[in-house]
Every structure is written in structure tokens, then in C-alpha cells.
């Protein structure tokens, strides 16, 4: 890329969560392989983000590349209305086989946010079909479910990136976020406010929607799996649907194939995305139980009222199928366990650092929470100088590397984070 390219980018291209008048620097990447991104000047960066948690097998994986090359010679896309194709059937077979048993019916979409929109519409249409329209969702504070309007409406209304939209969004029910940590002793009192809120509004709640075990972009918080077991029982007792947003947690990131597996529960609806294609193409899936699907289908509309143009894209389905095949071979389990141990050993001592409020690790997720917000531009530049790619936000510096990362590469990421938190100049007091 030329200086003119970067000047054009800065002037005309709107990057995510970035100002057009005072944009954050955008670093020019020209190729990626394994766990490294290559800058235009030839410098490699060890990737600690998995491209927003999606590239679990690393970049330019030969099997994923071959799956796409093979499929594109057959067809890159065909509408899914009234048509099916081998790539979609093969993918959905794998999804039904590997997700919790009650989830049988798969709706394919093209992004994580859309998967959440689909799940919420399923819940609303389910109750409409039952002749009991319900329009509210119950969730936690500090949650994040996406950037489209339905998804935003169940994100934290006060302390999240979506607080700007108050008054435009439907008002749903927000229980206090879990305080009982993943490894803490279970505290029965922690769930009392949630239970009371559900009891008070049980006749109007269409579904509970939550990120199981890990609250992602809303704060990288890890909570006790017992929460999921209790909520599953409460939903069963009240006849309320349970939606598990596994877009960030699915496909091994937390040390289990799905975060719901930590509690041994199955939701009524599950949202999948990000790592579904191994970070190669955009694709998502929303899975539902037979009861949900048939109730919707037997309702007044006679079908589920949603249909994305690129639903079931053959190219994305083919590479997703191969990504799941790699997972089914089981190597991810030892890889994630090794990452977890190295993150615990490497990041744990940072708890004693003056800038650090907390350190937490679960599976292939390592989080350093600081007392003060980071100076994003300065810290990003520092990480690039260190030869790593880490994208902090708010008061969080976190690592979610590809599963194939080597010990030396992960050590380089940990060393860069360690240097960063030791420097008070990177934090806005």
C-alpha cells in the first residue's frame, strides 16, 4: 500500500467505532498466514485477536483455502429461497450433530448481529403463534449482542457503546450482571434480583437472552456456570424461551465446545457466528428446537418471516463445514488448554501491577482489566512496535489468539501486555 492509499483511507473510509474527523490510525496489512499479520513495510505482527475472535485456525489455513477454491468452481452463490445445495446440507448436518441435542432446526444468516435478530424474531413469532403476543426480553447488564437495532436493544442500556440510542430502542428488562465469578463458590443470593425480575414480568417475557459464561464486548466478564442451570430451570418453570448467544464463545473458545456445556444445559435457541467459518467469510447460524420451529410454522404466518439475500451462501457454507471438520478432529482441546495455562502463568502476576484492577483467564481468553481507560492510539502504536497485534478497549487489554498459536508467539504477546501495563503513560487518569 502506498502513502496515497493511506491518505485516501484516512479521508474516505469509515472504520468501526472510529471518528471521521479524528480517526484512529489504520495499520496497512497486506497478507496473513498462520498467526501472523504482515504490514506493508514487511514487519510481522503476532495476532492476539483472531480477527475479533473468528480466526481460530489461524490465517491461510490450507484446508480452509482448498474448501473455498473447490466450492467457487461449482458456484459462489445461489439464492436459498426454493433452492438447497450440498454445502448447506453438509454444514447443517455438522451443526445439528455437534450442538446440544434439542437443537434441530438451522437458520443460516450472514453475520452475528443478524443471528441475534433472527433469534429475537423467532421468540416473538413463537409467542404470536401461541396467541399470546409477548414483546419483552430479559437479560443481564454489561451484555453485548451486536450493533443492529434489535441486538442493541438487549445490550446494556447505560454503560455500553449503545447508550446513545436510548429512546429509540424498545425497553427490555435488565437484571444486575452476575457477580459470582466462574471459579468462585456459588452464592445463592447472586441470582435473587434476576429471579425477582422474571417473576414480576413472567407474563410479558418472550425470552431470556444471554451470553453464556462469558460476557464479551460488554466487559469480558466470566460468571459462574450455575447461573445457566438456574436460569434454564426458571425458564422451564415459567414456559419462557432461553436464547444463548454463543457467537463469541462457541467452537471451543472457553475450553468447552460451547459455553453452555460448562453447565450441561441446552437453550431453546442458539446463535453462532464468528469462528463458524474459521474467520474466512461472514456467516452465522441460529439453531432452534423442533418445538420452537413447529410452533412458528403452525402459526398465522405459516412460516418464519425472515430471509437474508445471502442466506446459505455456498462459499461460506463450504468453508464453515471444513472449519467444523477441523474442530471435530479434537486438536483444539489440547491447544486451548495449553493457551489457558500459559495465559494463567504469564498474565497472573500482573495482578500486582499498580495499573491493574483484575486479571482473569478462561480457555483461550486472557483479560487484564485496568483501573483507568487506555489511550487507544498510543497503546496500539506501542503494540505494533512490539511486533504484536492487540486491540484494547475501555479498561480492557485482552488476548484471544488463534488456537494454533505457538508458545513463543503467545509469550511475545504476554510480554508486550506486561510492558504496556507497567507504563502509566498509556492510561487516561
N, C-alpha and C positions, 0 to 999 in steps of 0.2 A: 504494500500500500504506500502511496506517495503522500507527502505533506499536503498536497492539494486534496487528496481523498479525506484526510483527517479534518481539514478545514471545512470541506463540504459536510462531513458528518456532524461536526460541531454546530454548523449553521442550520442544517436542514433535517437532521434525523433525531427523532424524539425517542430517547432510550427510557426504559422502565424506571419509574419513580425518580425522574431527573428533570431539572428545570431547563427550559429552552433559553432563558436569559443568563443563567449562571450554571451551565451544565457541569456535572462531574466529568473528569477525564474518561475517555473511552479508549482502552488499550487495543491496538490492532493485532488480532490473532489471524494467522494465515494457514495454520494446519494444526491438527491434533492427533496424537497417537498414544495408545496405552494410557498412562496417567499424566501426560504432559501436553501442555498447550505451547505452541511456538509463536513467539512475537514476530512482527515483520522484520525486526532487526536481527533475527536468528536466535535470540535468547529463549531458552525453555523455561516454562513455569510449571512446577508440580501442582496439579489441580486438587484443591481441598474441598471443592464444592460439588463435584459430579454434575456440573452444569445445572445448578438448582436441584440437586439430589436425584437426577434422572440417569446419568451415565454410569450405572452400577458396574458394567463390564469394561469400563474404560472406553477409549475412542478408537475408531477404525478397527474394531474387532473383526477379524477375517470372516467369521461365521455370520455375523450380522450383515456385513457388507455383501457377502455372497447371497444371502437371502434376498436382499433388496435388488441386486443385479439380476438374479434369476426371475424375480417377480416382474420387474419392469419390462422384460422381454415378452411377458404374457399380457399384462395390462397394468397400467399405473393406477387407473381409477375407473370405476363404473358406479352409477347410481345404485343405492341399496334398496330403493323402493321397487318392489316386484322382482328383484334380482338377488341372487345369492352367488357366492363364489367359493372356491376351495380354501383360500387363505382365511376368510372369515369363519368358515366352519371349523377349520383346524384350530384357530385361535380360541374360539368359544368352547370347543371340546376341552382344551387345556384349562381354560379359566374355570369351567364348571367342575373339573376334576380336582383342581388344586385349592379352591376356596372352600369355606365351610359348607357342609353337605346340604343344608336347606336352600342355599342359593343356586337356583337352577336356570334362571332366565336372564340373558345378557343383552344389554342395550349398549351399542358402540357409538361413541361420540368422538369429538376431536380435541378436547382439552379438559384439564381437571376442573376448571370452573364450570364448564358445561355439564360434566358428570354430576356435579353438585346440583346445578339447576335441574337436571333430569331427575335426580333423587327426590328433590323437594316437590317437583311437579307430580311424580309418582305418588308421593304421600298425600298430596292434596286431591289428586284424582281418585285415589283409593277411597278416601272418605266421601267424596262426592258420589261415587258409585254405590256406596253403602247407604246413601240417602241421609247422611249426617255430615254436611259440609263443615270441615274444621280448617282453620286458616292460620294457626299459630304453631311455632316451633319452640321447643325448649332446648337450651344449650348452655355451655359454660361461658363465663367471661374469659378473656385472654385467648379466645379461639380465633382461628383463621380458616376460611373455607374457599377463598377465591375473590376475584375482582369484578365479576359480573353482578348485576343488581340483586338477584335472589341470593347468591352466595354472600354478598356483602351484608345482607340483612341479618345473617346469623353469625357475622363476625362481631367481635367485641365492639359495642356501640360508642364507648367513651375513650378508650385508651389505645385504639388501633389506628391503622392507616386509613380507616374508613369513617372516622368520626365526622369528617366534613359533610357526609351525606345524611346526617340526622334530619328528620323531617321529610325526606324524600323516600325513605325506605319503610316497609312495613315494620311495625313494632312487635318484636317477638319477646320471649321470656329468657332472661339471662340469670342463671344461678351463679353464686360465687365459684370461682375456679377451685379445683381440688387443691388442698394444702398438704395432703398426705402424700409424701414422695414415693417413688417407685420402690425403694428399698426400706422405707420406714415401716414401723409396726402400724398395723391398721388402726385408725382412730374412728370409732363409730360415730362420733359427733361431727365428723367432717362432712358427712353426707346429709345431715339433718336439714339444712336450708334447701338443698335440691329436692329432697323428698317432700318438704312442705310446699314448695312452689308447684311441684307436679300435682300434689293432692288438691291444691286450691284451684288449679286450672285444668283438671283432668278431662273435663268435658269439651274443651276447646283446643286441646293439643293434638295436632296431626301426627307429629313425630318428635322424638328426641334426636338431635344430630350432634355428633361429637367426633373429635379426633381421638381415636383410642390410644391411651397410654402416653402419647407424646403430643403436646400442643406445639405446633411447628412455628410458623412465621409470627404468631402472636406472642412468642416469648420463649420458645424452646424449653418448655416445662415438661417434666416427666412425672406422672402421677401413678398411684397405686392401682394395680390390676383389679383389686377388689371392687373398685368403683364400677367397672364394667359388669361384673357379676350382679351387683346390687341393682344397677340400672336395668339390666336385662330382666331381672325378676319383677321390678316395678312396672316395666312396660308390659310384660306378660299379664300381670295382675290387672292393669288398667286397660288393656287392649290397645295400647299406644305403640306405634311403629318405632323401631330403632334403626337409625341410619349411621353407619360407620364410615367416616371419611378417611380412607386408607391411602389417599393419594400420595402423601409424603412418607407414610410408614410401611406401605405394602412392599412385598417382594424382598423381605429379609433385612431391611434397614435396622430394625430394633433387636435383631437376634432371633426372632421368630419370623416365619414366612409372612404372617400378617400379625399386626399388633394385637388384634382380638384373640390370637392364640395364647397370649400370656394369661388370659382369663378363661380360656376354654369356652368362649361364647360365640354365637353366630348372630349377626344382625339380620334384620328383615331386608335391608338394602345396604349394599356396599359400593363405595366409589373408589375406582382405581385409575391411576394415570402415571405421570412422571416416569418411573422406571419401567413401565409396561413395555416400552419398545427399546429399553436399554439406552435411552437418551438419543435415539437416532431421528425419530419423527414424532409429530404430535398425534396422540391417540389416547382415548380414555374409555373406560367401561363402567357401566353401572349395572350391578347384578341385583336381582330381586328374588324373593321366594316365589314358589308357584302360587301361593295364596294371594300375594300382592298382585302378581301378573294377571291371574284369572279374575280377581275381583275388579280390577281396572277394565279388563277386556269385556266383562259381562255387564258393565255399566252403560249408562245412557249413550256415551260417545261410541262405544263398541270397539275402541282401540285406544292406545296411548297416544296422546296428542303432541307428538314431538317427532321431528325428522330432520337432522342436520344434513346439509348438502353432501358433505364429505364423510357421512356416516359409513363405517365399514370399509374405509379406503383400503384397497387390496395391498398396496405397497406397505402401508403401516401395519396391516394385519400380518403380513408375511414376516416382517422383521420382529414384530412382537412375539409371534409364535416361536421364532428361533431364540429370542431372548428368554422366553419361559423354558424352552428346552435346555438352555444352559443352566438355568436355575434348578431344573429337575434333576440334573446330574449331581447336585448336592455339594459342590465345592464351595459355594457361598457360605455355608455354615461354619467351616473352619476359618475361612477368610475373615468373616465378620467377628468371630470370636477372637482371632489374633489382633484385629484392629482395636477391638474393645479393650483388650489387655494392655496394648501399647498406649492407647489414649489414657487409660487409668494411671499407668505408671508415669507417663510423660506430662500430663496436664494436672494430675493430682496435687503435686507440690505447689502449684500456682495459687492454691487457696490461701497461702500465707503472704501473698503479694499485697502490697498496700492498695493497689488499684482494683483488686478482685473482690467481688461480693460472694461469688459461688462458682464452683466447678462441678459439672455433672456429666456423666458418661453413660450411655446405654447403646449396646450394639455398636454400629459404625457411626455413632453420633457423639461428638465431644463438644461441650459448651463451656465457655468461660464468660461468666456474667460479671460486668464491671460496675463500679459504683457510679460512674459518670458516662454519658453518651460518648461514643467515639467520634473523632474527627475523620469522617469517612474518606475525604480526598487524601489527607496526609497519610492515614494508615494504609489505604490502598496502594499509594505510591511506595511506601516502605515495604510492603509485602512483595511488590513486583521487584524492587531492588534486591530482596532476599531470594528471588527466584521461585516464588510460590504464588498461587492464586487463591486468595481468601477474601471473601466478600462479607465484611461485618455489617451489622445494622443496629441502630439504637445503642443499647448497652451490652450487646452480644457479639463476641468473637467465637465463631463455631467452625467445626470441621465435620464434613460429611463426604469423605473421599470415596472414589470408586473402590469396589471390593477387591480388585486385583492389585491395589497399591502395594509396593514393596516396603519392607521395614525401613530401608534407608530413605525412601521418599516420604514416608509418614514421619520419620524422625526429623526431616528437613522442615516439614510443616509445623511440627510441635516446637522446634527450635525457634522458628520465626514468630510464632504466637508468644512464646516465652519472652523473647526480646521486646516484643510490642508492649506487653502489659507491664514491663519494667520501666517504660518511658512515659512519664506523666504528660508529656507534650502531645500525646495522641488522644487525649481525653478533654472534653469540654466541661469545665467545672462551673 
